Amino acid sequence: MTPSSIVPQANEKRTHSTMMAWRVHEFGSPEVMKFERVPRPAPGPGEVLVKVAVAGVGPWDGWIRSGKSALPQPLPLTLGSDLSGEVVAMGPGVSELRAGDQVYGVTNPRFIGAYAEYAVASAGMVSNKPTSLTHVEAASVPVVAVTAWQALFDHAQLKAGQTVVVHGAAGNVGSYAVQLAHHAGVQTIATVSAGDISAVRNLGANTVIDYRTQRFENEIREADAVLDLVGGETQTGSFQVLRRGGKLISAVSRPDQDLAKRYGVEATFFLVNVTSQYLTEIARFIDGGKLRATVGAVLPLADAREAHLMLEHVRPQPKGKIVLDVGAS
């Protein structure tokens, strides 16, 4: 056997046991991200290995990269949580999924590992992909759609006929919240900028307020709940639009408990808990035509740093979710 006949096998072995992934060895700006060849992970108990077709990019990825995550994040780490792809291997104790299943969801409770050619995911945090969506569309859904669902129905516990104010209604979480509230018979008051008014009406908002020209505090009274996706002064002003006993639910920052007491309302911050059950329910809504996914920029995996420059507003960020097409790299 000649030396040259050995080389292809050696290269083949290397590419089968390794993969490309976006790694962070120190926290900081997008410049700290490194596109590296690393060992392909193996699924442990209760986990599956997913051949990633597309990974989603969200603000939480930027928080993790910059060291501002609410969870401990030992370094080095692979960025990314939202994904859509195909199950290629199962760890011990996984019975509900099998090789070949097309799935979507998130990787794990730490929200890392998806900006890669292969990712290990907790079997309880993925589900069968909506059949009506491409992988590009499906990767845009998990975190933002489940956040909207849990805010409205688990935390605010809204019922048909009640009223919710959705701040940031044209954003990724907000647009799902408007659609879900509409289908549940909940009256929605959406705050957006002028350019988004018609889009948010089309999603099912009953009342739309342009926050740049109208003060929502003067326009709204006795709402049952506020979904705060903006924070800051918007969150503070939201206390006065709630009825006594109403609920302020924030997905961005912890509300002031002294203000909550003064206004006689409940005020809660929550971190999303993505599980197979929620993903299955959301897939049913999507395949039933009740929810629309909105994809913004589609970049190849190799351009993940560009995606983070969009998150930081160094580059223009389009409406809709940014996704990384792994197959395009």
Stockholm file with secondary structure:
# STOCKHOLM 1.0

chainA/1-329         MTPSSIVPQANEKRTHSTMMAWRVHEFGSPEVMKFERVPRPAPGPGEVLVKVAVAGVGPWDGWIRSGKSALPQPLPLTLGSDLSGEVVAMGPGVSELRAGDQVYGVTNPRFIGAYAEYAVASAGMVSNKPTSLTHVEAASVPVVAVTAWQALFDHAQLKAGQTVVVHGAAGNVGSYAVQLAHHAGVQTIATVSAGDISAVRNLGANTVIDYRTQRFENEIREADAVLDLVGGETQTGSFQVLRRGGKLISAVSRPDQDLAKRYGVEATFFLVNVTSQYLTEIARFIDGGKLRATVGAVLPLADAREAHLMLEHVRPQPKGKIVLDVGAS
#=GR chainA/1-329 SS CCHHHHHHHHHHHHHHHEEEEEEESSCSSGGGEEEEEEECCCCCTTEEEEEEEEEEECHHHHHHHHTCCSSCCCSSEECCCEEEEEEEEECTTCCSCCTTCEEEEESCTTCCCCSBSEEEEEGGGEEECCTTSCHHHHTTSHHHHHHHHIIIIIISCCCTTCEEEEETTTSHHHHHHHHHHHHTTCEEEEEECGGGHHHHHHHTCSEEEETTTSCHHHHCCSEEEEEESSCHHHHHHHGGGEEEEEEEEESSSCCCHHHHHHHTCEEEECCCCCCHHHHHHHHHHHHTTSCCCCEEEEEEGGGHHHHHHHHTTSSCCCSSEEEEEGGGC
#=GC SS_cons         CCHHHHHHHHHHHHHHHEEEEEEESSCSSGGGEEEEEEECCCCCTTEEEEEEEEEEECHHHHHHHHTCCSSCCCSSEECCCEEEEEEEEECTTCCSCCTTCEEEEESCTTCCCCSBSEEEEEGGGEEECCTTSCHHHHTTSHHHHHHHHIIIIIISCCCTTCEEEEETTTSHHHHHHHHHHHHTTCEEEEEECGGGHHHHHHHTCSEEEETTTSCHHHHCCSEEEEEESSCHHHHHHHGGGEEEEEEEEESSSCCCHHHHHHHTCEEEECCCCCCHHHHHHHHHHHHTTSCCCCEEEEEEGGGHHHHHHHHTTSSCCCSSEEEEEGGGC
//
